[in-house]
Amino acid sequence: MIKHFIAALVGIHFAIAAWHGNAHSDLGVTLSAAQNTFVYLVILLAPLACATAAYSRYASIGHWVLLLS
């Protein structure tokens, strides 16, 4: 059950992140290379990896990484 909740939470997170990124684009807000790297790794990739881990034997690790990201 928790893995479905995590998948839904990550899906909502991606929808909000896309909306936020679109707002940045519309307003002409640019990010540096370091900021872009942070966004892609911590904001986008980490939750996706956690949702994937939730469906594997590494679920507990995925839960902690999701909590910390």
Residue pairs with C-beta under 8 A, 6 or more apart in sequence:
2 54
2 59
2 63
3 54
3 55
3 59
6 50
6 51
6 54
6 62
6 63
6 66
7 51
7 54
9 66
10 47
10 48
10 50
10 51
10 66
13 47
14 44
14 47
14 48
17 43
17 44
21 39
23 29
24 30
24 31
31 39
42 69
43 69
46 65
46 66
46 69
47 66
47 69
49 62
49 65
50 62
50 63
50 65
50 66
50 69
51 62
51 66
52 62
53 59
53 61
53 62
53 65
54 62
54 63
56 62
